[in-house]
Every structure is written in C-alpha cells, then in structure tokens.
Amino acid sequence: MQRTLYVTKKTGFRNNTPEKPIVIRDFRGVLFYSTIWLNKPVYEFNLPPGKYMVDEGSFTEMKSPVDYKLAKLPRPERFYPSPFKFDVHFGNNRNKCSILWDQKTILFDNQFKESPLPILDFMLFHEFGHELYSTETLADQLSANYMKRRGYNPSQIGDAPISTLSDRQLSRMANIVDALINTR
C-alpha cells in the first residue's frame, strides 16, 4: 500500500528490512529512489526535502543524515556570477542543458521534462558547477558534491550521468563513479 512521506530537510533513514526493496516516487509519481537494482543491501540512505510516495520498504528516520564524503576539487578555474537564482526553463536545446550567462537562464531541452529528479538535479548542478569550472569533469564532480549536500545517495548520483551522457562521454561517467567509490 502506497504511503505519502514529507521530508522537510535532508534526512537519513534506516532500512528496517534490508533484504527487501525500497521503492520511492517523487511528487509527480516518477521513480526517485529504488534499491531493487543494487547488488548489496542498503542499511541507511538519505532523502532530500520533498514530498514522496513510498511504494515499498520499511524504514525509520535517523537522528542525522548519512554522511557521504565530498570529492576533493582543485582551486576554481574561474569566478562567474552565481547562477543559483537564475531562471530555469524547458525549451528546445540541442545541448540537453545549457547555462546562458547573459540571460541569467538555465535551459533544459524539452526531452527532459519527465526525467527523474536526480537526473534533473545532476544536470542543473552541473550547470551551476560552471560558475567555478570550465572543465566538464570538474563541473560533474561539483554537481555530485552539491547532490550529496542536498541529500542524494551515491547510487542516484552515479546513475545520473550514465542515464544522460552519450557513449562518447564514457570517461566522464567513469570519473563520477570512480570518485563516488573513492570517497566512501
């Protein structure tokens, strides 16, 4: 039986039945977090603030979130204006997602309107990362750090570039996954 879960801040949860799957959907009904495809049992996980529908799983709130270490990043390559208050829109964009500095806008391509939130946030935070880094892999790493701070789990972060980047970007995918493994 599906139940609604409201999370007001980044929150950690303990899985009461790690041998059984957890399946959580976002406020739109789109899959948000699932342990079905993971090879190892999940004992603890985080959720960012939001409204969720729990399809499966028994878990209880912990006193504090799971602490996932942030990837170490080099000094910023540049200092552009903060994009955190830029307008975000969907439209026609051949680049999937772009930051338009002069228009103070971030433009997602329409194909991503129904995408899972971890994918949208990875792409959005990647564009935020271009405030400090012109290098794509460093913008990816900063995106992953932003996602950890927000309350995402390594499995969600690792899946986002795999689900969005083309096969020509295998090195970027590997870079994120390697960083997630090496910061545990």
VENQUI-V542356 format. One record per pair of residues at least 6 apart in sequence whose ideal C-beta (glycine too) atoms are under 6 Angstrom apart, sorted by the first residue. I is the first residue (numbers start at 1). J is the second residue. D is the distance in Angstrom with one decimal. If there is no record, write none. Layout:
BEGIN
{{I	J	D} {I	J	D}}
END
This chain:
BEGIN
{{2	53	5.3} {2	55	5.6} {3	54	5.0} {4	53	5.9} {5	52	4.5} {5	54	5.4} {6	51	5.6} {7	47	4.9} {7	49	5.4} {7	50	5.7} {8	49	5.8} {9	49	5.6} {10	48	5.8} {10	65	5.0} {10	151	3.6} {11	47	5.6} {11	61	6.0} {12	46	5.3} {12	62	4.0} {12	64	5.9} {12	65	4.0} {12	66	4.7} {13	45	5.7} {13	59	4.3} {13	61	5.9} {14	44	5.5} {14	60	5.4} {14	62	5.4} {15	42	5.5} {15	43	5.5} {15	59	5.0} {16	58	4.1} {16	59	5.8} {17	58	4.9} {18	41	3.7} {18	43	5.4} {21	35	5.1} {21	36	4.6} {21	56	5.4} {22	35	4.7} {22	57	3.3} {23	34	4.9} {23	55	4.1} {23	56	4.3} {24	32	5.0} {24	33	4.5} {24	52	5.1} {24	54	5.4} {25	31	5.8} {25	32	5.6} {25	53	4.5} {26	32	4.3} {26	117	5.2} {27	51	4.3} {30	116	5.4} {31	116	5.8} {32	117	5.9} {35	42	4.7} {38	155	6.0} {44	66	4.9} {45	153	5.2} {46	65	4.9} {46	66	5.1} {46	151	4.5} {46	153	5.7} {47	151	5.7} {48	150	4.7} {48	151	3.3} {68	148	4.6} {69	183	4.3} {70	145	4.6} {71	141	4.9} {71	145	5.9} {71	179	4.5} {71	183	5.4} {73	141	5.8} {76	132	3.8} {77	133	5.1} {77	134	5.3} {80	131	4.7} {83	99	5.9} {83	128	5.4} {83	131	5.6} {86	104	4.8} {86	105	5.7} {86	106	5.3} {87	105	4.8} {88	106	4.8} {89	107	5.5} {90	108	4.9} {90	110	5.2} {90	113	5.4} {91	107	5.6} {93	107	4.9} {93	109	4.0} {96	109	5.3} {97	108	4.9} {97	123	4.4} {97	127	5.9} {98	107	5.3} {99	106	5.2} {99	127	4.2} {99	130	5.6} {106	127	5.1} {118	152	6.0} {118	156	4.1} {118	160	5.3} {119	160	5.0} {119	163	5.6} {119	164	5.7} {122	143	5.5} {122	160	3.4} {125	143	3.8} {125	146	4.1} {126	139	5.0} {126	140	5.9} {126	143	4.2} {129	139	3.4} {129	142	3.7} {129	143	5.2} {130	139	5.3} {133	139	4.9} {137	172	5.7} {137	175	4.9} {140	172	5.8} {140	176	5.5} {141	179	5.9} {144	157	5.0} {144	176	5.9} {147	157	5.0} {154	180	4.6} {158	177	5.1} {158	180	5.3} {161	173	5.0} {161	176	5.1} {162	173	5.4} {165	172	5.8} {165	173	5.8}}
END
